[in-house]
Amino acid sequence: MIDNKININMHGVNIDWDLKTGNLNFLGISSTLFWNDPSLLNMFKPLIDEIGKEMYCLQVAYSSSQGTHEDYNQMVKKLGNNFEEGVINWGKAVSAAGWGIFEIEDFNKKDITAKIIVHNPWELKMQESLSEKERWGCPFLQGKIIGIFRHEFNHTFWTDEEYFFDKDSNRVEFNIYKSDLSIEDRLDELRVAKEKEKILKLREVIDKELKEKNILIDKEKSLKTEFIKSENELQLIFNNAQVGLMYITGDRKLIKANQRLADIFGYEKPDDMIGISMQDLHLSKEKFIQYGKDNFEALRLGTKRNVEYQLKRKNGTAVWCELAGKAFDNSIPADLNKGVLWVVSDISIRKKNQKDLEESEFLRTNIIASIPDLLWMKDISGKYLVCNSRFEDFFGAKKDEILEKYDYDFL
């Protein structure tokens, strides 16, 4: 008969299996076994690809360091007569879980510095199949070591990490030392840097669109120089542009607008428009869907869009607009989830003038055609500009043959 409960002790650590319930406990704490590759690798690598190595490593190191209370109090303090011995014995204990083999070199008690080497660490095993460019090191172990030193010496620490992939054995070396910056401080700095990077990209897109529309005012140069320095100056240009600017998401919701856009669509301020669906600006749901089909696929393929189109104001009335769109993502195909910038101009007056001109031309043509007498008009050089059908009959030629000609052309 198989015993459903199995217990072994390795390096002073109890490991318990309960086959009936499917539970595994390591040092009395519920645990789970995974393959390093592919299980853990397939779990973590997509996250790294999404947020970047630097952000991933700091976030993992921070989270790992926050979970070192038990490591320090239940193992480091209890497994050794002093801190150095406790760390070594802690390393032996966690090696039973496949973390790797730990050793300490150059432990300086006065300056509180040390080199900690981990042979065959689980994080490097997980990355063996990756190229050198794809690998990211051992942030989990880094966070554990920083956290344990922080608990012992009540100070913030940092480690310089260097890892090696050898034919027979992998290893990572951590040089740990006191630091004025905590992992959380470094995370905050990185987040700020990432946010500035996004702002800079937004500036570049807006600047390019404004130049193409030739709407930069005389102060553009000085504003641009200062605008690069801070987000506030970017907002100044964005809000004071003489065309509407709107930044929308891949699902066509508005997340940023300027005052001119609000004016065009009859909103009091840009904040009143934040979060609305672009369907609210179309004359019908059908037109909203068709506009997406006609324009967003082209944007995804890297084509800039310039269209004249009727949209809808807040009060429901139609407004003629000229729209120029550009995806933020420069890849082809572009990821529209990263946003699309539309530059919007109100061309209602131009459209009205165009319609008035067409109606005037239609009226003029009909008046001329209805006059029964001979009617023609020349410019000062004698070139025919206008004639009616009666004159065509008299002249024996069609209007298209007469206009832009002179009397001597018919001799």
C-alpha positions as CSV (number, residue, x, y, z in Angstrom):
1,M,0.0,0.0,0.0
2,I,1.4,3.4,-1.0
3,D,1.9,5.9,1.8
4,N,0.0,9.1,0.8
5,K,2.2,11.3,3.0
6,I,5.9,11.4,2.4
7,N,8.5,13.5,4.3
8,I,12.2,14.1,3.8
9,N,14.6,16.4,5.5
10,M,17.4,18.1,3.5
11,H,19.8,20.5,5.0
12,G,17.5,20.9,8.0
13,V,14.5,21.6,5.9
14,N,11.4,19.5,6.0
15,I,9.7,18.7,2.7
16,D,6.3,17.1,2.9
17,W,4.2,15.6,0.1
18,D,0.5,14.7,0.6
19,L,-0.3,12.6,-2.5
20,K,-4.0,12.4,-1.5
21,T,-4.6,16.1,-1.5
22,G,-1.9,17.0,-4.1
23,N,-0.1,19.4,-1.7
24,L,3.6,20.0,-1.3
25,N,5.0,21.9,1.7
26,F,8.5,23.3,2.0
27,L,9.5,24.3,5.5
28,G,5.8,24.1,6.4
29,I,4.8,26.5,3.6
30,S,2.6,25.5,0.7
31,S,4.8,25.1,-2.4
32,T,4.7,24.0,-6.1
33,L,7.2,22.5,-8.5
34,F,7.6,23.8,-12.0
35,W,9.9,23.0,-14.9
36,N,12.4,25.9,-15.4
37,D,12.1,25.5,-19.1
38,P,9.5,25.6,-20.6
39,S,7.0,26.2,-17.7
40,L,8.7,29.2,-15.9
41,L,10.3,30.5,-19.0
42,N,7.0,30.6,-20.9
43,M,5.4,32.3,-17.9
44,F,8.0,35.1,-17.5
45,K,9.4,35.9,-20.9
46,P,6.2,37.4,-22.4
47,L,6.1,39.7,-19.5
48,I,9.7,40.8,-20.0
49,D,9.0,41.3,-23.7
50,E,6.1,43.5,-22.8
51,I,7.5,45.8,-20.1
52,G,11.3,45.5,-20.8
53,K,14.1,43.8,-18.9
54,E,15.0,46.8,-16.7
55,M,11.5,47.2,-15.4
56,Y,10.9,43.5,-15.0
57,C,14.2,43.0,-13.0
58,L,13.6,45.8,-10.6
59,Q,10.0,44.8,-10.0
60,V,10.9,41.2,-9.4
61,A,13.8,42.2,-7.1
62,Y,11.6,44.5,-5.2
63,S,8.8,41.9,-4.7
64,S,11.4,39.3,-3.8
65,S,13.0,41.5,-1.2
66,Q,9.6,42.2,0.4
67,G,9.2,38.5,1.0
68,T,12.4,38.0,3.0
69,H,11.0,38.3,6.5
70,E,10.5,34.6,6.8
71,D,13.9,33.8,5.1
72,Y,15.7,35.9,7.6
73,N,13.8,35.1,10.8
74,Q,13.0,31.4,10.2
75,M,16.3,30.4,8.5
76,V,19.2,32.9,8.6
77,K,18.8,33.7,12.3
78,K,18.1,30.1,13.3
79,L,20.4,28.2,11.1
80,G,23.7,29.8,12.1
81,N,25.7,31.1,15.1
82,N,26.3,34.4,13.2
83,F,25.0,36.2,10.2
84,E,27.6,34.8,7.7
85,E,27.0,31.3,8.8
86,G,23.3,31.8,8.8
87,V,23.4,33.0,5.1
88,I,25.4,30.0,4.1
89,N,23.0,27.6,5.8
90,W,20.0,29.5,4.4
91,G,21.6,28.9,1.0
92,K,22.0,25.2,1.7
93,A,18.3,25.1,2.8
94,V,17.0,26.7,-0.4
95,S,19.3,24.7,-2.5
96,A,17.1,21.8,-1.6
97,A,14.4,23.6,-3.6
98,G,16.7,23.9,-6.6
99,W,17.7,27.5,-6.1
100,G,21.4,26.8,-6.6
101,I,24.5,26.4,-4.4
102,F,25.5,29.5,-2.4
103,E,28.9,30.7,-1.2
104,I,30.2,34.0,0.3
105,E,33.5,35.6,-0.6
106,D,35.1,38.7,0.8
107,F,32.6,39.4,3.6
108,N,33.7,42.8,5.1
109,K,32.0,43.2,8.4
110,K,33.2,46.8,8.9
111,D,32.0,48.2,5.5
112,I,29.3,45.5,5.2
113,T,30.2,44.4,1.7
114,A,30.4,40.9,0.3
115,K,30.5,38.8,-2.8
116,I,27.8,36.1,-2.9
117,I,28.2,33.5,-5.6
118,V,25.3,31.2,-6.6
119,H,26.2,28.2,-8.7
120,N,23.6,26.8,-11.0
121,P,20.9,29.3,-10.0
122,W,17.4,28.4,-11.1
123,E,16.9,31.7,-13.0
124,L,19.9,31.0,-15.2
125,K,18.8,27.4,-15.8
126,M,15.6,28.8,-17.0
127,Q,17.4,31.0,-19.5
128,E,19.9,28.5,-20.9
129,S,18.0,28.1,-24.2
130,L,17.9,31.9,-24.8
131,S,20.4,33.9,-26.7
132,E,22.8,36.2,-24.8
133,K,20.7,39.2,-25.9
134,E,17.5,37.7,-24.6
135,R,18.8,36.8,-21.1
136,W,18.2,39.0,-18.1
137,G,20.0,37.5,-15.0
138,C,18.7,36.7,-11.5
139,P,16.5,39.5,-10.1
140,F,14.7,37.1,-7.8
141,L,17.9,36.0,-6.0
142,Q,19.1,39.6,-6.1
143,G,16.0,40.7,-4.2
144,K,16.3,37.9,-1.7
145,I,20.0,38.8,-0.9
146,I,19.3,42.5,-0.6
147,G,16.3,41.9,1.6
148,I,18.2,39.6,4.0
149,F,21.0,42.1,4.4
150,R,18.5,44.9,5.0
151,H,16.9,42.9,7.8
152,E,20.3,42.2,9.5
153,F,21.8,45.7,9.2
154,N,18.8,47.9,9.1
155,H,20.0,49.7,6.0
156,T,19.2,49.9,2.3
157,F,21.6,47.8,0.0
158,W,22.2,47.2,-3.7
159,T,24.1,44.6,-5.6
160,D,26.1,44.7,-8.8
161,E,25.3,41.5,-10.7
162,E,27.4,39.6,-13.1
163,Y,26.3,36.2,-14.5
164,F,28.1,33.5,-16.5
165,F,26.9,30.7,-18.7
166,D,29.6,28.0,-18.8
167,K,29.5,24.7,-20.5
168,D,29.3,22.6,-17.3
169,S,28.1,25.1,-14.7
170,N,26.3,28.5,-14.7
171,R,26.8,31.0,-11.9
172,V,25.8,34.5,-10.8
173,E,28.0,36.8,-8.7
174,F,26.4,39.5,-6.5
175,N,28.6,42.3,-5.0
176,I,26.5,43.7,-2.3
177,Y,27.1,47.1,-0.6
178,K,25.2,49.8,1.3
179,S,23.2,52.2,-0.9
180,D,21.3,55.4,-0.3
181,L,18.7,54.2,-2.8
182,S,16.4,51.4,-2.2
183,I,15.0,49.1,-4.9
184,E,11.7,51.0,-4.6
185,D,13.6,54.3,-5.2
186,R,15.2,52.8,-8.3
187,L,11.8,51.6,-9.5
188,D,10.3,55.1,-9.0
189,E,13.2,56.6,-11.0
190,L,12.7,54.1,-13.8
191,R,8.9,54.8,-13.9
192,V,9.6,58.5,-14.2
193,A,12.1,57.9,-17.0
194,K,9.6,55.7,-18.9
195,E,6.9,58.3,-18.5
196,K,9.3,61.0,-19.9
197,E,10.0,58.7,-22.8
198,K,6.3,58.4,-23.6
199,I,5.9,62.2,-23.3
200,L,8.8,62.8,-25.7
201,K,7.3,60.4,-28.2
202,L,4.0,62.3,-28.0
203,R,5.9,65.5,-28.5
204,E,7.6,64.3,-31.6
205,V,4.3,63.1,-33.2
206,I,2.5,66.3,-32.4
207,D,5.4,68.5,-33.6
208,K,5.5,66.6,-36.9
209,E,1.8,66.9,-37.5
210,L,1.8,70.6,-36.7
211,K,4.6,71.3,-39.1
212,E,2.8,69.4,-41.9
213,K,-0.3,71.5,-41.3
214,N,1.8,74.7,-41.3
215,I,0.0,76.0,-38.3
216,L,3.0,76.7,-36.0
217,I,2.9,80.3,-34.8
218,D,5.9,82.7,-34.9
219,K,6.9,81.7,-31.4
220,E,7.2,78.0,-32.4
221,K,11.0,77.9,-32.2
222,S,11.2,79.3,-28.7
223,L,8.2,77.2,-27.5
224,K,9.7,74.1,-29.0
225,T,13.0,74.5,-27.2
226,E,11.4,75.0,-23.8
227,F,8.6,72.5,-24.5
228,I,11.2,69.7,-24.7
229,K,12.1,70.4,-21.1
230,S,8.8,69.8,-19.4
231,E,5.3,68.3,-19.9
232,N,3.7,71.7,-18.9
233,E,5.2,73.3,-22.0
234,L,4.0,70.5,-24.2
235,Q,0.5,71.1,-22.8
236,L,0.8,74.8,-23.7
237,I,1.4,74.0,-27.4
238,F,-1.2,71.2,-27.4
239,N,-3.9,73.4,-25.9
240,N,-3.2,76.6,-28.0
241,A,-2.9,74.9,-31.4
242,Q,-5.3,76.6,-33.9
243,V,-6.6,73.2,-35.0
244,G,-8.2,70.5,-33.0
245,L,-5.9,67.7,-31.7
246,M,-7.2,64.4,-30.3
247,Y,-5.4,61.4,-29.1
248,I,-7.5,58.2,-29.3
249,T,-7.0,54.6,-28.3
250,G,-7.1,51.5,-30.4
251,D,-10.7,51.0,-29.5
252,R,-11.5,54.6,-30.7
253,K,-12.0,56.3,-27.3
254,L,-10.7,59.8,-26.8
255,I,-8.0,60.1,-24.0
256,K,-6.6,63.5,-24.8
257,A,-7.9,66.7,-26.5
258,N,-7.2,70.4,-26.7
259,Q,-9.4,73.4,-26.4
260,R,-9.8,74.0,-30.1
261,L,-11.2,70.4,-30.5
262,A,-13.7,71.2,-27.8
263,D,-14.7,74.4,-29.5
264,I,-15.2,72.7,-32.9
265,F,-17.6,70.1,-31.3
266,G,-19.4,72.4,-28.9
267,Y,-17.9,71.2,-25.6
268,E,-17.0,73.8,-22.9
269,K,-13.6,72.3,-22.2
270,P,-11.4,69.3,-23.3
271,D,-12.0,67.4,-20.1
272,D,-15.7,67.1,-21.0
273,M,-14.6,65.0,-24.0
274,I,-12.2,62.6,-22.2
275,G,-13.4,59.0,-22.4
276,I,-16.1,59.5,-25.1
277,S,-16.3,57.0,-27.9
278,M,-15.7,58.3,-31.4
279,Q,-19.2,57.0,-32.2
280,D,-20.5,60.0,-30.3
281,L,-18.9,62.3,-32.9
282,H,-20.4,60.5,-35.9
283,L,-23.8,61.2,-37.5
284,S,-24.8,57.5,-37.1
285,K,-23.5,54.2,-35.9
286,E,-23.3,53.0,-39.5
287,K,-21.1,56.0,-40.5
288,F,-18.9,55.3,-37.4
289,I,-18.3,51.7,-38.5
290,Q,-17.7,52.6,-42.2
291,Y,-15.2,55.3,-41.2
292,G,-13.2,52.8,-39.2
293,K,-13.1,50.4,-42.2
294,D,-12.1,53.1,-44.6
295,N,-9.4,54.7,-42.5
296,F,-8.0,52.6,-39.6
297,E,-6.8,49.8,-41.7
298,A,-4.8,52.3,-43.8
299,L,-3.3,53.8,-40.6
300,R,-2.4,50.3,-39.4
301,L,-0.4,49.8,-42.7
302,G,1.5,53.1,-42.2
303,T,-0.5,55.4,-44.5
304,K,-1.4,58.8,-43.3
305,R,-5.0,59.7,-43.7
306,N,-6.3,63.1,-44.9
307,V,-10.1,63.2,-45.4
308,E,-12.9,65.7,-45.5
309,Y,-15.8,64.4,-43.5
310,Q,-19.0,65.4,-41.7
311,L,-18.9,64.8,-38.0
312,K,-21.4,65.7,-35.2
313,R,-21.3,68.4,-32.6
314,K,-22.5,67.9,-29.0
315,N,-25.9,69.4,-29.9
316,G,-26.4,67.0,-32.7
317,T,-25.7,69.4,-35.6
318,A,-23.3,68.4,-38.4
319,V,-19.9,70.1,-38.9
320,W,-17.6,69.7,-41.9
321,C,-14.1,68.8,-40.8
322,E,-10.7,68.1,-42.4
323,L,-9.0,65.2,-40.6
324,A,-5.4,64.1,-40.8
325,G,-4.5,60.9,-38.9
326,K,-1.2,59.2,-37.9
327,A,-0.6,56.1,-35.8
328,F,1.9,56.6,-32.9
329,D,3.5,53.2,-33.6
330,N,5.9,53.4,-36.5
331,S,5.9,49.7,-37.0
332,I,4.2,48.2,-40.1
333,P,1.7,47.0,-39.4
334,A,1.3,49.5,-36.7
335,D,-0.2,48.6,-33.3
336,L,-3.1,51.0,-33.1
337,N,-3.5,50.1,-29.4
338,K,-0.6,52.5,-28.8
339,G,-2.8,55.3,-30.0
340,V,-3.7,57.5,-33.0
341,L,-3.3,61.3,-33.3
342,W,-5.9,63.1,-35.4
343,V,-5.5,66.8,-36.4
344,V,-9.0,68.3,-37.0
345,S,-9.8,71.5,-38.8
346,D,-13.3,73.1,-39.1
347,I,-13.9,73.7,-42.8
348,S,-17.6,74.6,-42.5
349,I,-17.0,78.1,-43.9
350,R,-15.0,76.8,-46.8
351,K,-17.6,74.2,-47.6
352,K,-20.4,76.9,-47.5
353,N,-18.4,79.2,-49.8
354,Q,-17.8,76.3,-52.2
355,K,-21.5,75.5,-52.2
356,D,-22.5,79.1,-52.7
357,L,-20.0,79.3,-55.6
358,E,-21.5,76.2,-57.2
359,E,-25.0,77.6,-56.8
360,S,-23.9,81.0,-58.2
361,E,-22.2,79.3,-61.1
362,F,-25.3,77.2,-61.8
363,L,-27.5,80.3,-61.6
364,R,-25.2,82.3,-63.9
365,T,-25.1,79.4,-66.4
366,N,-28.9,79.1,-66.5
367,I,-29.4,82.9,-66.8
368,I,-27.0,83.1,-69.7
369,A,-28.6,80.1,-71.4
370,S,-32.1,81.5,-71.1
371,I,-31.3,84.9,-72.7
372,P,-32.8,84.8,-76.3
373,D,-30.4,87.4,-77.7
374,L,-26.8,87.0,-78.8
375,L,-24.7,87.1,-75.6
376,W,-20.9,86.9,-75.4
377,M,-18.1,88.4,-73.3
378,K,-14.4,89.0,-74.1
379,D,-11.5,90.0,-72.0
380,I,-9.5,93.1,-72.9
381,S,-7.3,91.1,-75.2
382,G,-10.3,90.0,-77.2
383,K,-10.4,86.4,-76.0
384,Y,-13.9,84.9,-75.6
385,L,-14.8,84.2,-72.0
386,V,-18.6,83.6,-72.1
387,C,-21.2,82.9,-74.7
388,N,-24.8,81.6,-74.9
389,S,-26.4,79.0,-77.2
390,R,-27.9,81.8,-79.4
391,F,-24.3,83.0,-80.0
392,E,-23.2,79.4,-80.8
393,D,-25.9,79.1,-83.4
394,F,-24.9,82.5,-84.9
395,F,-21.2,81.6,-84.9
396,G,-21.8,78.1,-86.2
397,A,-19.6,76.5,-83.5
398,K,-20.0,74.9,-80.1
399,K,-19.2,76.8,-76.9
400,D,-16.1,74.7,-76.2
401,E,-14.8,75.6,-79.6
402,I,-15.3,79.3,-79.1
403,L,-14.1,80.0,-75.5
404,E,-10.5,80.8,-75.0
405,K,-10.2,81.7,-78.7
406,Y,-9.9,85.0,-80.7
407,D,-11.8,86.3,-83.7
408,Y,-8.8,85.6,-85.9
409,D,-8.9,81.9,-84.9
410,F,-12.0,81.6,-87.0
411,L,-10.9,83.5,-90.1
